[in-house]
Amino acid sequence: MSFLGSKDYIKKYTLLAFAFASSLIIPSLIYSLGRVPILSDAINQPYRYPSMVKYSYKWPDISSFTNGAPIISNLTEDNDIYKEIDQRYCGQDRCRFLLPVAITEQESKAQLHFRQLSFLAGKIGRTIVLPNVYNSHLGACLPHPFSFYYDQSWLDENKKHFNYITMEDFKAWLLERHYAGAIPSGQEIYMQGSRKSRLLNKIKNCFSDSFDFSGRPTVSYQLQDHQDQRHINITDIMMNLFSDKARQHEYLDGTLPSSSSTLGKTKDFKVHTGSPPVDVINLFYDRRYKFINDHDAQEPLPYSQRWVDVANQISNQLKPYMAIHWRMERLEPVSNLLPCAMDLIDKVQQLALPNSEQKYPNVFLLTDYPHLLNATGARPESSSFQVNQLKPEHHKAIEYLYQHLNISLTSVNNNKIPYNELPNENWHILPIDATSDDGLPADRSVLGIVDKLIAMNAQWFFAGRPGVCAKSSSFTGRISNSRKKAFKHGDHNVILPVRTFDMKKQPMEV
């Protein structure tokens, strides 16, 4: 009996405890359901930067700011004057652009970054503005249009991932918005590695007078930049930093008191939680590695048909030929260069040319060494390779090549090629017209594009061993990958996809 009484006791107090708990929970639950979503507190959590990101702000020295403090725009959200304009350019009531003001690194790597940023724009609901190009770089303030370097087929094939607008149409949109009195909002963002970029500090924003930057500081993000990023989701971090929540978090207006002051007058600011997404993110970008692994983002941009046609014409004239890529800049020690040239010649002389009167194939040389050798006006082909960095070892290695091989190279056709100062044999300069139809400055960096395409078309391809005979180069990688892919798919034009030359081994003394 005592056992049964004990069970009744437990039941009684269990029911009482349950009733008490219900009296606390159910009213709160009913109130929440009737008033606000249950998860509203979680949804409305204040924005927080990812823990591994270092960030800093400053007020930009531009027209929408006075004495370091933001001037609050008079354009209200009730003003729909921009909607008709934005519908015509973006197909929606409000355009949202990502404008690459500057992308560091040269063309092969710069276009990789552009492809990544295009996919990022799609993921955050923005339209990528096609940057201009010049001197092997990409950026909004450069003189030549995107189409001077590239064909737009890759962009059209990836419309499922992102939308784009040409710089010409973007400027037309800006002009219409200004005429309508609906000046677009803007914010400058610097995206860098662990250290702040010295390169970006030298670049001025040519669009600084085109946007209303009121209440939006220039923000700098620093995030570790490593090739192996398996331990963090870098894609999510980038989407977080460029999100509307981050833009809203950084936006200030003048309504609540704060300690900010200008010229002795207190200026009141608060985070404006009702602010619209910024119209144009002005991006300054200096990173090295990709952050989006989508297969379509890895496909290189095809080059303009103009340069494809030039390369095909030269390729047809040279066949059969081999291409040699030799990047000499900053290679140490330079004493390696001549032994590397000797090994290259040995490997070339092992090639057989069946049914040909030629002893060896023609050679097309891609190099940052001056194509005009020691002639008047000669200088290295890379803008970062200075004349005072050229050593006797560089000259001896190149001289050894044209003593043994019939070499052709490209140069800009500016009617100043000093042919009388160049070797009479085995060194042939092929002039390339690097001008545009609209009178913009000639861009000698198109030689790199033409050279790359000619190397892709070659029957054989040689490249120096990285760190021994040549500097490692994404330029070489682009050529090699293209040739390996063609060879794998049965392209009979490609006989040897790639072969590396090394230092010639000296015979051992007995």
C-alpha positions, -999 to +999 in steps of 0.1 A: +000+000+000+028+024+008+043+017-026+010+026-044+007+058-022+042+068-033+032+064-070+001+086-064+023+112-047+047+113-077+018+116-102+002+144-082+033+166-080+044+159-116+010+172-128+014+203-106+048+210-119+036+207-155+007+230-149+030+256-133+054+255-163+025+258-187+012+289-169+045+306-176+052+295-212+018+295-229+008+331-223+042+342-236+039+319-266+004+333-274+016+369-271+046+362-294+024+346-320+000+375-319+025+403-319+058+394-335+075+363-350+090+339-325+124+342-341+123+380-343+151+385-318+174+362-337+165+378-370+171+413-357+204+406-341+229+435-348+254+429-376+287+415-365+318+413-387+333+378-391+359+372-364+389+368-387+382+401-405+401+433-396+382+464-405+386+501-402+366+533-413+374+567-425+354+596-440+364+600-476+377+634-488+350+638-514+323+662-523+294+647-503+314+653-470+324+685-453+352+688-428+352+650-423+314+648-414+288+634-437+262+656-454+229+638-452+212+635-486+178+652-492+166+624-515+139+606-497+126+571-502+093+586-514+110+600-544+104+575-572+120+595-599+148+570-604+125+540-609+118+544-646+155+550-653+166+520-633+140+497-649+155+505-683+190+497-673+186+470-647+150+456-652+141+464-616+130+495-596+165+501-581+198+493-597+225+477-574+259+477-589+294+464-580+319+487-596+356+474-597+375+507-595+408+488-593+419+452-595+456+447-589+478+421-606+484+417-643+460+404-669+461+366-664+455+370-626+434+401-628+408+384-650+406+355-625+397+381-598+372+397-621+355+364-627+353+357-590+339+392-583+313+386-611+300+355-593+301+373-560+280+401-575+254+375-585+253+359-550+246+393-533+221+405-559+242+431-576+251+437-612+288+437-621+301+467-641+326+456-667+359+474-659+380+491-685+415+478-694+450+491-701+486+481-696+476+446-687+453+458-659+416+460-652+398+489-635+370+514-640+393+544-646+415+529-674+411+542-710+401+512-731+367+494-729+365+458-716+359+446-752+394+458-763+408+428-745+379+403-742+350+388-761+318+389-741+307+353-748+317+341-713+296+368-697+265+358-717+271+321-710+270+328-673+239+349-670+224+323-648+251+332-622+252+371-625+241+401-646+265+426-661+264+461-676+290+477-699+309+507-688+293+527-715+257+518-703+267+523-667+279+559-675+247+566-694+227+554-663+248+577-641+241+606-664+204+601-665+202+597-627+221+630-623+199+649-648+168+636-630+182+649-597+183+614-582+221+610-575+230+574-568+244+565-534+278+550-532+304+535-507+341+528-512+353+494-500+389+483-499+393+445-499+428+433-490+449+406-476+464+405-441+484+436-449+470+469-463+478+473-500+503+499-510+492+496-546+456+506-539+467+537-520+481+551-552+448+547-571+423+576-573+386+570-578+376+588-610+339+583-600+343+602-567+321+630-578+294+607-593+278+594-562+263+605-529+286+591-503+266+607-474+267+588-442+288+560-457+324+558-446+352+543-467+357+509-452+388+487-453+385+450-449+416+428-443+413+390-445+440+364-447+448+354-482+460+318-486+458+293-514+446+265-489+415+279-473+398+246-464+396+256-427+373+286-434+343+293-457+358+322-476+328+325-499+304+331-470+328+356-454+329+376-487+292+375-491+288+387-455+312+416-459+295+428-492+259+421-479+231+447-475+233+441-437+269+452-437+261+483-457+232+491-434+254+486-403+280+511-416+254+537-427+249+568-404+224+596-404+219+626-382+192+619-356+205+606-323+231+623-301+267+611-302+301+624-293+311+632-329+319+669-334+331+691-362+346+725-357+332+726-322+297+718-332+281+686-322+269+664-351+244+637-341+245+603-358+229+569-354+229+537-374+200+542-399+183+508-398+158+518-425+184+529-450+181+515-486+209+493-500+237+514-514+233+518-551+270+514-561+298+496-542+330+512-554+355+484-549+393+485-546+405+449-547+440+435-539+440+398-532+458+368-547+437+337-544+402+327-555+373+325-530+346+309-553+351+273-565+322+272-589+335+253-621+321+280-644+341+307-626+373+289-634+369+291-672+391+318-686+377+348-704+380+344-742+400+372-759+387+397-784+382+383-819+406+410-832+435+395-813+425+359-821+426+368-858+461+384-855+474+354-836+460+330-861+476+348-890+510+347-874+506+310-864+498+301-900+529+319-912+552+302-887+540+266-889+555+242-880+568+261-849+574+258-812+567+284-786+590+291-757+579+311-727+608+325-707+601+348-678+634+362-666+623+390-642+636+386-606+651+352-613+680+344-589+707+335-594+711+350-629+741+326-634+715+299-641+704+316-673+731+304-697+730+268-685+692+269-689+696+282-725+720+254-733+695+228-719+667+243-740+688+241-772+696+204-765+659+196-760+649+215-792+675+197-812+660+164-802+628+172-821+624+156-855+607+173-885+596+146-908+592+155-945+606+190-940+636+209-954+640+227-921+664+212-896+645+225-866+610+241-862+606+279-862+606+294-828+582+319-813+597+334-782+576+349-754+598+367-729+600+398-707+635+403-719+637+433-744+625+422-778+646+449-793+677+435-776+702+463-771+689+485-798+678+521-794+647+524-772+649+488-760+634+481-726+620+450-708+585+440-720+572+438-684+564+472-667+578+458-635+611+447-651+634+477-649+663+484-674+688+485-645+678+450-635+692+436-668+726+419-663+752+405-687+738+370-679+704+379-694+721+391-727+743+360-729+714+336-725+693+353-752+723+356-776+729+318-772+693+312-783+694+332-816+728+317-824+712+283-826+675+289-834+654+309-859+634+332-835+604+354-841+589+378-816+562+405-815+566+443-810+542+472-812+540+487-847+549+523-840+573+528-869+602+531-846+616+496-848+654+499-854+658+470-877+693+481-886+704+476-850+691+441-847+708+408-858+706+401-896+696+365-890+675+345-866+658+374-848+626+385-865+603+412-852+566+409-861+549+443-857+514+444-841+490+473-843+480+480-807+459+511-813+421+514-810+396+529-834+387+558-811+421+574-808+429+561-773+466+555-765+482+524-779+483+496-754+515+476-758+502+450-733+481+435-761+513+418-771+509+396-741+475+385-753+486+379-789+517+360-776+496+338-754+473+329-783+502+321-806+517+299-779+484+281-775+484+274-813+520+261-814+529+224-822+554+223-794+557+244-762+586+248-738+587+267-704+615+272-679+616+252-647+601+275-620+626+288-595+656+275-615+653+288-651+623+311-648+599+327-624+566+309-618+539+324-639+501+322-642+507+332-678+526+299-684+498+281-666+471+295-688+490+284-719+498+249-705+462+243-694+448+253-727+472+230-746+467+200-723+430+203-727+433+205-765+457+175-766+433+155-744+405+162-768+425+150-798+437+182-813+463+170-838+478+205-840+492+200-805+522+176-807+538+184-774+515+201-748+544+213-726+579+204-717+602+220-691+638+230-697+662+230-668+699+237-661+722+218-684+741+193-663+778+197-666+799+165-671+816+153-639+853+157-637+872+124-635 
